[in-house]
């Protein structure tokens, strides 16, 4: 085939690829979609590598099967001869297979079993730009393998984006750049009608799917060829197909990962009539859908997101990135000139993100963390990861694994963790499978885990109803049945516990998978409180389980601004199941709190955030009481204390010295006083039981405890309460509330006669701000520089006051004491 290759652009880059592999054993191929890299690079690598198989990864099962079928067809063979594939639930490989297409998850399992990859001469990683977690891990593990045990292993990473240079830097590899020669694709902009949004609080609204279907009809009327329609998920695929049913002489076919292999193959094969293939993102790259000259793009994508605080991983519908939109459009130009119809406005296109976020930045990292632990590098610091995991998400994932018993406190994998790592599912589902087999039997545990792993939507939110529907058979049940068989084969045979109904058995397995999502109905309402502390409610249209006292939630989503998460699927449980599944969160503790002006002391039993029981504690420990009152003051503010006038004055003087002098004079601002409340008020707080006790506190005496010794002996000298004046009694100094204000002395002008300069405080650091008053104690002047005032402005003030107060003496030289 390499002697007479198909007319594909990648052919021109094969000599450079071969040279790079001969020189360094590693290379990065950058080539746009449709250039033939998936088809021709593996044979080129096979021609160079001898004595082993070429393993080619694809991000999705559909792509791996389709790529194997296409390459085998070009060789005039059936899949399983020279070219084969291995994906979850489907293997077609023979003794003569040289090129094997696999999903990244399959290769990840092989690497964990034996990092030396015996019998493998080269690995080709396709579509690495999609940045899925498995792909990032496989890349990092292979770099590690080449550096430690297999320096002869050839490694090729293929990307369709300009990030190839960054990838090459991580791999220390040359880049083989293959320019694309796709046919021209005409762009059409088809924004929805006014008031129709692509998404709302419940997902993709029906009116937007109406618009997508209408755009498909317009595109078929305007352009030639088959159409490929991109929508975000399986539900939207079904919705658009229903809307296009019976349209003209067109076959409308679905394409997504849940379809049986036969139906996937039908969507990827030419037909006798014009076709419309409605697909999820599986058709963005790697796949070639023959006959397609039209792409209709809804502009939406489904991506993983995780609420790290509440532990709610989910798939969310987001706007597509510009890079993904370009890849989708390119599908129309693979076989000839085509057209793309985008279901958004041209003006909105520039506001799209440039690239989709890598999964490591947004997804739940529990499985990722377990894979690192199983590899022997628990934090990934020794691996060539393209991006480091976010610290909070990584720590949350590790803590989850500790709670599951999969890793120890240092992050090292345990024997239980190794058993979980052998299950091709999320670690929480692996735990549910292993422990659920003992609780409900191997078969039922495998059935529920397969149901959860496939993200099956439950009618009315009732997961038990979804299980019964799958057991009855139907198009969706085949892949589920295959998954059940695979999972059950990993378990020792165990008889089911006959005393548990299917309802409780399903709930048990869900509770084992997600103990943090065990929930109890709140008193007097229909909403629930999860063990994790998050509230949750069923949608009004999902009444099946509403009102059940205890449930285990399989899937929930919390939208921004919503008080509660929305329950998508759940199963009933009882309190005993809840206590067993979430035993690690069971806690009995004394809770002492300052509530509504009094100390409330209770001995509380909780399952996480769910309060199971509580009794009064008659004589709580003094230190716990003090801490509770302190927390109440932190919440309510120091104004709740009985501040006397003397206490307030002392605090202002101390604040002044802290600002003017600094050490050793303490900070007495609200934040500092609350932080150090044990130092100055702690012993008194321990005697408080209610608001009356609080009102009797001696705040003045408590504040004096903060005066530093021995400097406290100069306190009245540095920040005097009163200042002596040349005539009359000493005058009170007014200190500001924060300490940063200049102290004020309000004094009659006549009583200041004899001062030659402004009095200063804090060892002369701060002059008083003198408010000079008339004999009637009305403002006459303000100054902090008395010497300058006497020399100038005083003359004008004197002339005015002599006229108003002739009986008083107004000397020409006020600096002389009368």
N, C-alpha and C positions, 0 to 999 in steps of 0.2 A: 504493500500500500504506500510505503514511503517512496518507492521508486516512481510511482504514478499517483501522487496524492490528489485528493479533491482540490478544486480551485478555491482555496480559502486563504485569507490574508496571513494567517499565522505561519504558512509555509515559509515565507521569507525570513522569519525569525528563528527557524529551527537550527540552522548552522550556528548562530550565536549562542543558542541554548546549549547545544552539544559541546561547544568550546568551553563555555563557562563551567559545565559539569565536569569536563575532563580536568580543568585547571583547579577548581575549588570544591567540587562535589556538591555545590549548593547554588541555587539561582532563584531569582524572582522574575516572573513573567508578567508584564503589564500589557493587557490587551483588552479592548472593549468587548462587550457582548457581541456574539455573532461572528467573531473572527476565526473560530474553529479551534481555540486552544484546548477545550475539553476533549475534542475528538482526536487531534493530532499530536499534542504534547505527550500523552502517555505512550503511544507507539514509538516516538522518537527516544524517549527515556528507556523504553524496553530494548531498543536496538543498541543502546550504549551499555546498559547494565546486563551483566551475565550472571547466570547461576542463581536467579531468584525471581520472585514475583514483584510486579509493580502494583502498589496499592494506591488508588486514587480516591480521595475523599470528596464527598459532596455534602452540603449542609442539610439536604432533605432526602427522604427515601424516594420520592418521585423522581428527583433529578438523578440519583444514583442508578435507578433501574432504567431510566430513559437513556442515559449516557451509555450504559452497557449495551443496550439494545441497538442503539445507533452505530456504535463502533463494530459490534458483531455483524451487523447488517452490511457495513462497508467491506468487511472481510468475507462476506458470503457464508457466514456461519450462524449457528444458533447461540444464544446466551448460555454460558456454561462450558463452552469449549475453550478457545483461546482467550475470550473475554467473558468474565462472570461478574456477579454482584452479590453482596451480602448486606442486607438491611434487616432491621428488626422484623422477625416473622417471615422472612423470605430469603432463601440462599440458593444461588445457582452457580456453583463452582465445581469444576472437574479437575482430574489429575493433570491435565495439560494447560490449565488456565495460567496465562502469563500476566494478564492485566485484570485486576479485581477492583470494581467500584464499590465503595462502602460509604456509609454515613460517618461523620466525625465521631458520633457516639460509639459506633462499633470499633473504630480504631482506638478510641480512648480506653475501652475495655481491654483490648488486646495489649496495649502498652502497660496497663496496670498489672495484667497477668504475667507478662514477660517483656520487660523493656528492650531486650535484645532483638525482638521481632525476628525470630528464626525463620528462614526461608524467604525473607523479604529483602530485595535488593535496593528498592527505591520507594519513596513516598512522594506523591504529588498532591499537594493541598490546593483544592480549587475553591474559588469564591471566598478567599480569606478576608476580603474587604467587608463581608457582612458582619464580622466581629461578634459572632455568637460565642458564648462561654466555652462550649466544648471545643470550638475551633481555636480559641486563644490558648486553651490548655494543651491541646494536641501539638500546636506549634511550639510552645515552650518546652514540652516534654521531649519532642524530637530534637530540638537544639541541645538539650541536656544529654540525650542518648548519644548523639554524634560526638559530643565533647568527652564522653566518659567510656562508652563501651562499643560503639559502632561508628568509628570514623570512616568506614567504607560505605556507609548508608548514604545514597544519593537523596537529596531533598530539593524539591521544587515547590515554591509557593506562587500561586497564580491569583492576580488581583485585577479588577476591572476599573480601579480608581487611581487618582493621582497620589494616593497615600503609599504607593509602592516604594517610594524612596525611603519613607520611614520604616517600612517593613524590611527593606534591604539593610538598613543600618542596624536593626536588631539582629538580623541573621548574618551580618558581615558577608553579604552576597552581592554579586553584580546584578543589574537590572537589564533584562532583555525586553526592549520596548517594541511592541507590535502595533503599528498604526492600523486603525480600523478602516474598513471600506464599506460601511453599511450604506444602503440605498437611502436617498433623501426621504425625510418624513415631514409632511406638512402638518403644522400645528393649528388646531381649532380650539377656541375657548368657549365653553358652554356653562357659564355660571348658573346656579339654580335661581328660580324666581324669587322676588323679594319676600322676605319672611321665612324662607326655607333654609334651615341650617344643616350642615353636614352631620353634626352631632348635637345631642342634648343630654340631660342628666341620665337618660336611660339607654344611651348608645346612639345608634344611627336611626333617625326617625323614618317612618314609612314614607313621608312626603319626599324625603331626599332619595330614597330608593325609586320612587316614581320618576323622579328627575333623571336618575341614571338610566332607567329603562327607556325613557323617552329619548335620551341622547343616543342610546344604542340604535333605536329605530331610525333616527335622523341620519346617523353615520352609515347605516346599511343602505339607506336611500341615496346618499351622496357619493359613496365610495365603493369600489369593487373589492372583492376578496372576503375571506373569513374575518371575524371579529374576535378579539381577546379583550375581555372586560375584567378590570381589576377592582375588587371590593375587599374590605378588611378581614372578613371572617366567614365561617361556614353559614351562619344564620343569614348574612347578607347575600351569599351565593344563592341560597334557596329562595330568598325574597325576590331577587332580580329574575331568577328563572321562572318563578310563578307569574311575574308581571309580563314576561315575554312569551308565555305559553300561547301557541297557536298563531304566532306572528309569521305571515307569509310562508314561503317554502324554505324554512330555515330550521336546522337542527340546533337545539339549545342544550349544551352539555355542561355539567359541573366539573371543576377540577380543584381538589384540595387533598390534604394529607389523610383525611379520615375515610376516603373512598376506598373500596376494594380495588385491588390491583387491576382487575379486568376493566373497571370503569375509568380508572386513570389512563390505561392504555388506549381506551376508546377516544378520550379527549385529545390524546397526543398522536392520533393517526388521522390521515386524510379520510374524508367522507364523500359519499356520492352526491350529497347536496351541500349547499352553503351552510356554514356552521357559525355559531356563536358559542365561544367557550368562556364561561363565567368562572373566574379563578380568584383564589386568595393570592398572597405574595409568593406562593410556591413557583409561579411562572415568571417571576422577575428576572431570574438569571438561570444559567445552565440549560434550561429546557428550551427546545425549539418546538413551537406548535405549528405544524405545517399549514400552509395556505393563508396564514394571517397577514393581512395588509392593513387592518384597522385595529387600533387600540382605543378603548374607552376607559379612562382612568377616573375612578371616583375620588382619588386624591387622599385616600385614608389608609392607614396602616395600623395593625394591632401589635403593640409592643409590650414587653414585661415592665412592670413598675412595682415597687415595694414601698409601703408605708413602714419605714424602719421603726417608728415609735410604737405603732400598733401591731406590727407584724402581720400585715395583710398583703401578701404578694398577689398580683393579679395581672391580667392582660387588659390594657386600656387602648381605646381607639384614639389615635392622634393623627394630625395632618402629616402627609407623606413628606419626606425630604426632597430637595431638588435633585440630589443624586439618584434617589430611587425613582423619581418621576422621569428622569432621563433614561434610566434603564428600561422602565416600562415602555416608554415611547419607542425605544430602539427595537422592541419586538415587532413593530409594524414594518421595519425596514430590513429584515433579515433576508427575505427572498425577492424583494423588488421594492419600488417606490411605494410608500404607504402614507397613512394619516393617523394622527393621534387627536382624540377629542377629550379635552380635559374638563372635568366638571367643576371648574372654578374660574374666577376672573383672571385675566392677564395681570391686573394690578396686584393681585394677591400672591402671584408666583414668586416675586422677589422677597416676600416676607417669610417664605418657607425656610426651614433649617437647611444648611448646606448639605449635611450628611446625617443619617440616622445615628442616634447615640449608641455607642458600643454597649453590649449587654452588661459588661462588667461595671459600668457606671450607674446602671438603673435597675438591674434585676436582683432578685433574691440570690444570695451567694452561699446558701447552705450547702448545696451540692458541690459547688466550686471549692469550698473550704474542705469538704471531706476528700475530694480528689487530691488536693494538695497534701493533706495529711497521709493519705494512702501512698502517695509518691515518696513521702519522707521529707518534704520541705513544707512544714505546716504553715508558714507565712508567705511562701513563694519568693522570699528574698533572693534565693539563689537561681531563680528561673528567669528566662528571657520573656517576660510578659510585656505585651505591647503597652498596657496601661496598668498602673497599680490599682488594686481595689480600693474603694473609698473606705477610710478607717472605721467609720461608724457602722456601715453595712457589713464589713468584714468581722468586726467584733460581735455584732449581733448574730451573725451566722455561726461564729465559733461558740458563742454561749448556747445557741440552740443545740449544737452538736454535743456540748458538755451535758446538757439536760437530757439528751437522748442516750447518753452513755457511749457515744461514738468516739469521742476524744477525751483525754484527761485535761486537767487544768492547764498544762503546758501546751496543749494543742496536739500532742502525740496521739496517733490512732490506737484504739483499743481492739481487743479481739472482736468485740461486738461491732465496732466500727468497720472492721474488715468484712464481717459478714454482711453488713448493710451495703458496703461498697460493691458487693457482688450483685446486688439487685439493680437492674437497669431502670431506676426510678429515683425521684427525689428522696433524700435521706429520711424525711418524715414518713413517706409512703413505704420505704423499706422497713422502717421500724414498725409501721402498722401491719405490714405483711408478716414479719417474723413473730411479733407478739400476738397479732390477731389470729394466726393459725392456731395458737394454743387456746385462745379465748373462744373462737367461733368455728374452728375447723379450717383446714387448709383450703378447701374449695371455696368456701364463702369468703374467706379473707382475700384470696386471689381475685374473686369476682369484684369485690368492692374496690380493691386497689387498682385493678384495671379500669374500673369505672372512673375513679378519681384521676388516674394518670391521663386518661383521654379527654379530661375536661368536658364531659358530657353534660349538656344542659338538662336540668331536671324540670319536668312540667310542674308548675305551681310551687317550685322550690323543693319538691319532695324527692329526695334521692332514692328512696325505696321504690317509688313508682317508676323511676328511670331504670332501676335494676330489673324490675319485673318486666318492663317493656323489652329490654335487651334479651332477657331469657326467652321471651316468646319468639324471638327471631326477627328477621327483617334485614334490610340493606345495611343498617348500621351495626348489626350484631356480629358480623363475621370477623372484623378486625378485633372487636372486643373479645370474642371467643378465643381467637388465636392468642391474644395477650394473656387471657386467663390461663390457658394451657401452659404458656411459657413461665408464668409466675408460679403456678402450682408445681411445676417440675423442679423448682428451686427449694421446695419444702419437703420435709418428711411427712408421710401420710398421717393425718390425724382425723379422728372422727369428729363430726360437728357436735357442739353442745346443744342437745335437743331441747333443753329448757329455754333457750333463747329463740324468740321469734325472728323472722327475717328483719323486722323493723329494728329490734334491739341489736341484732348482729351487725347490720349496716352501721347503726349509730356507734357501736363499739369500735369498729375499725376506723371510722372517721375520727372518733375521739382519740384513739391511739395515734393517728396521723397528726392531728392538730389539737393537742390538749389545751392550748391557749385559746381555742375557739369553742371550747365547751361553754355553754351559756345557760343561764337560768332566767325564767321570766321574771320581770320586775313586779313587785307587789302592786296590785291594782291597775296594771296596764297590760299592753300587748307587746311592748318592746322587751328586749333581753339585755342582760349584762354578761359579757364574756369573762372568762377567767383572766384574760389579758388586761381587762379594765375597759375595753371598748364596748360601747353600746351598739346594738344591732336590732334591725326591724325587718320584717317581711314586707314586701310590696303589697299594696292593698289588693292587687289582683292575684295574690298567692295565698289563699286562705287555708291551704291543706294542713299546715303544721302550726298555724297561729294559735296561741293559747296552750300548747303543750308545755308542761312545766320545765322540762330539761331537754335541750337539743345539743347535737354536735354539728357545728357549721362546717361544711366542706368548702364553700366558696362564698366570699363576701367582698364587697367593694365599698370603700368610703370615699365619696367625692368631696372636693374642697368646699368648705362652708357648711357641709351637712353635719348635724349633731351625731347621728348614728350611721353605722355602716348598713348597707342594703344586703340582705341575705339572698343569695342566688340559689343555694342548695343546702339542705341540711337533712338530718335524720333524728328521730327521737331516741332518747336514752333515759335511764333512771338515775337516781342519785348515787346508787352503788357503783354503776359503771363510771359515772363522773369522778367519783373518789378514787377508783382504781386507775383510770387513765391519766388523771392529773395529780397523782399522789405526790409528785415532786413539788407541787405548789401548795400542799396542805400546810397550814400554819396555825398554831395556837399561841397567842401573845396578848399581853396586857397593853391596852391602848388608853393612854391618859391624854385628854385634850381639853383645851379651854374653848368652851362652846357656849355662846349666848350669855356671857358674863359669869360662867361658873365652870368648875372643874368636873368633867365627866370621866369616870374611870370604869373601864369594862375589860373583862377577859373575853376575847373574841376568837372564834374559830373561823378560819377563812380557807376557801379554795381559790387561791390567787386573789382576785378582786371581789369574789363573791362571798358575802358574809353568810355563814351557815348557822351560827348561834352566838349569843353574847350573854354574859352575866355581870352584875355589878361587882366591882372590887371595892370593898369597904374602906381599906386603909392603904391607899397607894403610896409608894416610896417617895420621900420628900424630893429627891433629886429628879424623879420623873415629873412631879408636880411643877417644880421650878422650870423644867424644860418646856412643859406644856404651856405655862403662863408666858414664858419668854417667846414661844412660837406664836401665841395669840397676840402679844404686843408687836411682834414683827409683822403680823398680818394687819392689825388694827391701827398701829402707829403709837408712838410714845405719848401722844396727846391723851391716851386713855389713863395715864398715870396722874395722880393728884399733885399737879405742879403748884406749889405755893409761890407767892411773890418772891420770897427769899430764895427759893430753889431756882426760879427762873433767872434771878439776878446773878446768882453764883455761876450758873451755867454760862451766861453771857460773858462774865468776866474771864472765865476759864477759856472760852472760845477765843476771846481777844488775845490772851497770852499765847495760845497755841498758834494763832496766825502771825502775831508780831514777833515772838521769840522762838517758837518751835520747841524742840526737846529742852527740858523733860516734860513740858506742859502738854497734857493729853488732848487728843481730838475728842470733842464732845458733840459732834454732829449726830444726827439721827442714826445714820448708818453705822458709825463707830460705836455709839452707845448700845445699839442693838447687837452688834457683833460681840461686844465684850460685856454683855449684861450680867454674866455670871460673876464678873470681877467686882462690880459695884452694887448689884441688886440681887444677886442669886440667892443668898441666904434668906433674904426677906421674902422672895417669891415662893420659897418652899412652904411657907405658912399660909399662903393664899388659897382659899377654897371658893371664894365668890367675889362679886363686885364690892361688897362691904369691906372685905379684907383688903382688896386692892385700894380702896379709897383711904385706908388708914396707913398706907405705906409712908415711911419717912424718906421722901425723895431727897430732901436737903442733906440729911445725914449720909445717905447712900452716895451722893455726888462727892461729898467731902472725902470719901474713901479713895477717890481718884487723884486727889492732890498729891503730887510727888514729894516724897521725903528725901532730903531735908529742905529742898527748895521751897516747900510750902511755907516755911517761916518768913519768906519775903513776899508772899502772895499779896498782902494788903499794901505793901510798898510798891509793887510793880503794877498792880491793877486795883488801885484804891477804890473803895466804895464811895468815898467823899474826898473832896480836895479843899484844903484850907484857903481862904481868900484874905486879901489885906484887911478887909473890913467886914464884919458880920460873921455869922456862923458858917461852918464848912458846907459846901454845896455838893449834892449828889451828882455823880458822873453817870451819864446814860450810855450804856454799851449796846451795840447793835446785836441783832439776833444770830448772825452767822459768825461774828468775830472779825469779819473783813472790813466792817464799816469803821470809820474814824470815830472814836469816843467823843461825846458832846458834853460840854459844860454850859448850862444856861445860867448866866450870872448878871446881876445888875451892873451897868457900866460903872457906877460910882464905887461898887465894891471891888472893882478891879484896879482902881487907882492905886498906884504903888508898885504894880507888876511892871518890870522892865522888858520881859519876854514871855512868850506863851509857855505855860507849864507843860511838861512832857511826861509821858508814862513809859513803862517797860524799859527802865534804865535809859531814858532819853530817846528811845527809838521812835516814838509816836507822839506828835504834838496833839493837844486837845483842840477840838474845833469849838471855839468860843462863840456862843450865841449871846451877844451883849444886849442887855435889855434897858428900857427906860425906867424911871422911878415907878411907873405904873405897870412895869413888867411886860411892856410891849416890845417887839423887836426893834432894835436900833441899828445893829450891824452884826455881821458874821465874819470871823477871821480865824485863821490858824497861824497868823504871823503878827503877833501883837505889836512888836517893835515897829514894823512898817506901818501898821494902822495908826499908832501914836504919832508917827512922823508925818503923816499925810491926811488920810480920810477923817481922822478925828476932828480936825479943825472945822470941817463942814458940819459934822454931827454935833459938835459943841455949840456952834452958832445956832443951830436949829433948836437944840434942847434948852439953851439959855432963854430963848424966847417962850418956850412952852412951860418950862419949870424954873422961873426966876428965883424962887426961894432956895434952890439947891446950888451948891458950889460946883463950878465947872472950871477947874484949874487949867491954866495954859499948858503946864507940864504935867500930864497925868501919870508919868512914871514915878513921881514923887509921892510917897505915902502922905495923905492929908493929916 
